[in-house]
Amino acid sequence: MRPFDRKFGPRFLQTVPAQPGVYRFYDASGALLYVGKAADLRRRLAQYRTTRRIRKDGKPRALIRAASSVVWDVCLSEQEASRRELRLIQALRPRDNVDGAFSFLYPYVGLREAGVETYFCVTTTPPAFGPFTLHGAFRSRRVTRDAFFALRRLLGLVGHPVPRRRADRFVAARHSHVFGVRRLPPDWPALWGLYFRGASREAIERLALRLVEHAGARARRRQVQEDLDRIARFFDDEACPLARAIAATGHAGYPVLQRQRDRLFLQYRQVTNA
């Protein structure tokens, strides 16, 4: 007998409606483990029943082992289910939900020009960086931070890094980072602003051309290429999707507030699927 059937009964799925809705798994103590949504509740929960002993099914198998009960609420549409799922995750922060549960950790990146010096920051605490022009909020901390530190390394090759003690004077919040570069081409800060906003790749292209001319960059060509790939991935996976969502929904206000980002993308999916 499958673990799902031993836990919930072999005829459990017959009681589940084939309708849109939200489902919740609880453990034996009544603690909420996970909230999910489905266009078809019966079909979605059936997928938990048929998990296999392979890596990609590891999380749902672990959830079934930990769960003692599952309940659901029927919704009028998949869009309504998505909105309800997000509200429950943000309000209850289930143990096994990561996406949407901790929107206060969604990062921003920012720019500040100070004479011949240009400063870049990454932070999850935007009020602490008022002098910076901030962009975001972005979803993936890993992708955003990887691109930020890759950019620090590459701009350090083509520009003149500001001493760390000078850059650190702008760090006013935990888990935030700042670096500065002197003597960048005059139009580069504006180009990097367009890059962070998901509007143009020109900054990446200009940086790549400058690196080709740099002997130190050519000597580190593998590391340089990996860093360029990190910067391009951020543009494709974070900056551009946010720009498209803002344009499609007519969202007012930028940067997007952390708590509004997931709702913005729900609205975006509704617009694009209409």
N, C-alpha and C positions, 0 to 999 in steps of 0.2 A: 504494500500500500504506500502511496506517495505521502511524504511528510505533511503536505497541505491537507490531504484527506484525513490523516490521523488526527490532525489538530482541529479541523473545523467540521469534519464529517464528509462522507463520500457524496452526499446529495446537497451539499451546501450551495454550490453554484446555481442550483435550480431555484433557490430563493432570491437570487440577486437579479434585479431588473436590468434589462438590456436598454438602459437609458443613460443620458449624461448625468454626471454627479461627482461627488467628492467622497472619498473613503478614508477611514482612519484606523490604524492598527494600534492596539493597546497591549501592554504586558500584563502579567498576572496580578500586579499590584495596582493596576489601573492607570499607570503612567502612559502618556501618549508617546508612541514611538515614531509614527510617520503619518503624514497627510499627503494624499495624492488626488489627482483628478482624472477623469476619463470621459471620452465621448460615448463609451459603452461600458458601464460598470461590470457587467458579467464577463465581457471579453477581456477587460483589463485584469480583473482578479483571476481569471483563468490562466493568465500568463504567469502568475505566481505559482500556480499549481504545477506547471510544466517546466519549471526551472531545471537546468541540468548541472552536472558537476563540472562546469567550465568556469573560467575566470570571470567572464562578463556577467555570469549569474550569481556571483559570490554574494553581492549585497542583498538581492531579494531572498536568497536562501537563508542568509543570516537573519533577515527580518522575520521570516516565517518561523524560524527556530525560537526567536525571542517573543513572538506575539502570542497572546492568549485569546484575543478576540478582535474582530473587525466589524465596523459599522459603516454605514453610508448614508448620504443624503442625496436624493434625486434633485437635479436642477433642470431648468427649462431648456438650457442649451449648453454646449461645451464652453462658450464664452463666459456664461454665468458661473459655470463650474470653475473655470480658471480664476475668476475674480474671487470666488469664495475660498478656493485653495490658498491664494496669496494672503487673504485676510487672516485665515486660520494660522498659517505658518508664521506670519509676522506677529500675531497676538500670542500664540502658544509656544512657539519655538520648539517643535518636536525634536526628540533626540537625534533622529536620523535624517532630518531635513537640513540641508546646508544652503541650497539656493533659495534666496528670498528671506531666510531667517535672520540674517545678520547684515541687513542693508547698510547699517552704520559703518561697516568695514569696506564698502565700495570705495575705490580710490579715485582721486583726482590727480591730474598733473597740471603744472602751471609754469608760467614764464614771467620774468620781470627784467626789464632793461634798466641799467643804472650806469649811464655814461657809456664807456667802452666795454662794460661788463654786462653779460647776459646770464641770468640765473634761472635754473630749472628746479622744480620741486615735485615731489610725489607725497601725497598725504591722504589720510582718511579723516582729517580734522580741518575742513575748509575755513572755519572762522579764524583759525590761527595764521592764515596766509592771506590776509586782506590786501597787501600790496601787490600780490601776484594776480595775473589774469589766469583764472582756473578753467580747466576743461574736464568734462565728465558729467556725471559720475560713471565710471566704467565698472564692468561686472567682475572681471577676473583680476585679482590682485597679482597672481603669478605672472600673467602675460604683461600686465602693466608695469610691474616692477622689473621684469626681465628687460623690457624695452627701455625703461628709464636708465638702468645701469649700463646697458649696451650703449645708449646714447652718450652717457658720461665718458665711457672709454673712448668712443670714436671721436667725439668733439675734443677730447683731450689730446688727440693726435694732430688734429688740423688747426686747433686754436691754442690758447695759452691758459691752462687751468688756473682759476683763482685759488689761492691758498685755502686749505680747508678751514682754518680758523676764521677766515673772513666769511666763507659761505655758511658756516655753522651759526653765525649770529642771527640768521633768518629762521633757524629751526626752533619753532615755538610749541611743538607738540610731539608726543611720543609716536614712535613708528613712522616718523616723517623724515625725509631726506632732501637735502639741497646741494646742488653743485653749481659752480659758476665758471664761465669761460670768457676770456678777454679777446678782443680783436677778431671777432667773427665778421664776415662780410656784412655790410649795413642792412641788407635786405633779409638776412637769415632769420632773425627773430620773428618777423612777420610770416615767413615761410613755415617755420616750425609751429607757429600758432595755427596756420591752416592745416598742417598735418595732424595736430592734436584734435582739431575739430572735425577731422574726417573729410576735409574739402579738397585736399591736393596732396599728391605724392612728390611734388617737385623738390621738397626739402631732402627726401631720401636720395633722389637722383643727383642733386647737387653735391650732397655729402659723398656719395659713391665716386663721383668724378674727382673730387678733391683727394680722396683716399688713394686713387689710382696713381696720383702724382706724388704721393708721399712715400719715401723710401722705407720708413719705419712700418707703415701700414702694409706695404708689399712684403716685408719680411715676416709679418704676422698674418698673412693672407687668410689662413684657415680661420683664426679667431675673428678677424675682421668680417669675413663672410658670414660667420655664425651670428655676429652681432647685427649685421645688416638684415639678416633673416628675422631676428627677434623684433627689430624695429618695423619691418614690413608686416610681420604677423600682427602686431598691435594695431597697425593701421587697418588691416583687413578684418580682423576679428573683433575689435573693440571700437575704434574711432568711426569707421564707416557705418557699421550697423546702428550706432547711436545717431549719427547724422541722418540716416535714412528714416529712422523712427521719428525724429523730430520733424523732418520735412513732411512726412506722410500724415502725421497727426495734427500738424499745426501747433505743436506744443509751444507755449509761451514761457519764457524765462530760461536763461542759460548762465551758468551751468545747471544741469538738471539736479535737483535735490536727490540725495541718496534714497530717501524713502519713496520718492516718486518714480524711480527708474523702472522698477518691475511693472508698475501700473502702466507706464508709458509703453512698454513693449507688449503688454496685453492689448492695449488700444491699437497698437501698430498691427498686430496679428489680425485683429478684427477688421481693420481697414483693408489690409491686403487680401483677406479671405472673403471679403464681401462680394 
